[in-house]
Every structure is written in structure tokens, then in C-alpha cells.
Amino acid sequence: MARKSDDDSVPLCPICGMAMVLVRIDPRVASFSELHTYRCFTCGDVRAIEHENTNYHPAPVQRGSV
């Protein structure tokens, strides 16, 4: 029987329906989003999901005199 997650931010395993556990975060690089890796400890499935960082604000471009 599949169990539902109480927290909407926790993905459910697409194979067995159990809540997956965040096991790794690869930081944002250049124009790529953060990559969150989740694992289901019930069936062993592993999924990587791009996570858009909403708090990211690029530094303003500073122009110097040439």
C-alpha cells in the first residue's frame, strides 16, 4: 500500500509511492539549476530533479572606464 507524503515538497517514489529522501544537492553552476537527488529507501529508486533556486539574484554588471 502506497503512503502519501505529509510535506508537498517531498517527492513520492514513482515506483512504490513512498516518500523519497533528499540525499544530495549539486549547487547551481552557470545557467544550470540546482540538482536535487532523491532516493527511495523502500525500493531503491534514485531520481535527480532540477530545483529552481528562487532566491538567486545575479550580481549587477559593473562597467569600468577603458
C-alpha beads as a LAMMPS data file, in Angstrom:
LAMMPS data file: protein, C-alpha beads

66 atoms
65 bonds

1 atom types
1 bond types

-500.0 500.0 xlo xhi
-500.0 500.0 ylo yhi
-500.0 500.0 zlo zhi

Masses

1 110.0

Atoms # bond

1 1 1 0.000 0.000 0.000
2 1 1 1.414 3.400 -1.004
3 1 1 1.819 6.055 1.623
4 1 1 1.288 9.743 0.875
5 1 1 3.799 12.372 1.934
6 1 1 2.669 14.936 4.532
7 1 1 5.040 17.540 3.038
8 1 1 4.218 18.614 -0.527
9 1 1 7.885 19.438 -1.235
10 1 1 8.958 15.806 -0.722
11 1 1 8.512 13.805 -3.930
12 1 1 6.840 10.440 -3.828
13 1 1 8.546 7.468 -5.437
14 1 1 7.000 6.808 -8.873
15 1 1 7.572 3.058 -8.403
16 1 1 6.253 2.297 -4.907
17 1 1 4.617 5.587 -3.817
18 1 1 6.666 6.055 -0.629
19 1 1 8.240 9.405 0.301
20 1 1 11.728 9.847 -1.136
21 1 1 14.665 11.242 0.887
22 1 1 16.920 14.057 -0.281
23 1 1 20.436 12.580 -0.369
24 1 1 22.437 15.118 -2.376
25 1 1 22.319 18.701 -3.659
26 1 1 24.566 19.713 -6.537
27 1 1 24.925 23.505 -6.498
28 1 1 23.870 25.843 -9.252
29 1 1 26.559 26.231 -11.933
30 1 1 26.443 28.959 -14.605
31 1 1 22.947 28.900 -16.102
32 1 1 22.038 25.434 -14.760
33 1 1 19.658 24.960 -11.824
34 1 1 20.470 23.159 -8.585
35 1 1 20.168 19.399 -8.941
36 1 1 18.491 17.585 -6.037
37 1 1 18.990 13.819 -5.859
38 1 1 16.344 11.790 -4.003
39 1 1 16.377 8.125 -3.022
40 1 1 13.578 5.796 -2.038
41 1 1 14.879 3.562 0.733
42 1 1 11.928 1.199 0.285
43 1 1 12.580 0.099 -3.312
44 1 1 15.984 1.716 -4.016
45 1 1 14.897 4.019 -6.853
46 1 1 17.018 7.176 -7.340
47 1 1 15.815 10.344 -9.108
48 1 1 17.534 13.655 -9.856
49 1 1 15.267 16.703 -10.083
50 1 1 16.239 20.198 -11.178
51 1 1 15.354 22.685 -8.472
52 1 1 14.992 26.303 -9.497
53 1 1 16.566 28.499 -6.832
54 1 1 14.119 31.361 -6.363
55 1 1 16.498 33.308 -4.104
56 1 1 19.185 33.675 -6.759
57 1 1 19.929 37.243 -7.786
58 1 1 22.818 37.728 -10.212
59 1 1 25.355 40.387 -9.319
60 1 1 24.952 43.650 -11.205
61 1 1 27.334 44.168 -14.095
62 1 1 29.943 46.758 -13.262
63 1 1 31.329 48.709 -16.156
64 1 1 34.673 50.413 -15.772
65 1 1 36.264 53.115 -17.839
66 1 1 38.603 51.895 -20.553

Bonds

1 1 1 2
2 1 2 3
3 1 3 4
4 1 4 5
5 1 5 6
6 1 6 7
7 1 7 8
8 1 8 9
9 1 9 10
10 1 10 11
11 1 11 12
12 1 12 13
13 1 13 14
14 1 14 15
15 1 15 16
16 1 16 17
17 1 17 18
18 1 18 19
19 1 19 20
20 1 20 21
21 1 21 22
22 1 22 23
23 1 23 24
24 1 24 25
25 1 25 26
26 1 26 27
27 1 27 28
28 1 28 29
29 1 29 30
30 1 30 31
31 1 31 32
32 1 32 33
33 1 33 34
34 1 34 35
35 1 35 36
36 1 36 37
37 1 37 38
38 1 38 39
39 1 39 40
40 1 40 41
41 1 41 42
42 1 42 43
43 1 43 44
44 1 44 45
45 1 45 46
46 1 46 47
47 1 47 48
48 1 48 49
49 1 49 50
50 1 50 51
51 1 51 52
52 1 52 53
53 1 53 54
54 1 54 55
55 1 55 56
56 1 56 57
57 1 57 58
58 1 58 59
59 1 59 60
60 1 60 61
61 1 61 62
62 1 62 63
63 1 63 64
64 1 64 65
65 1 65 66
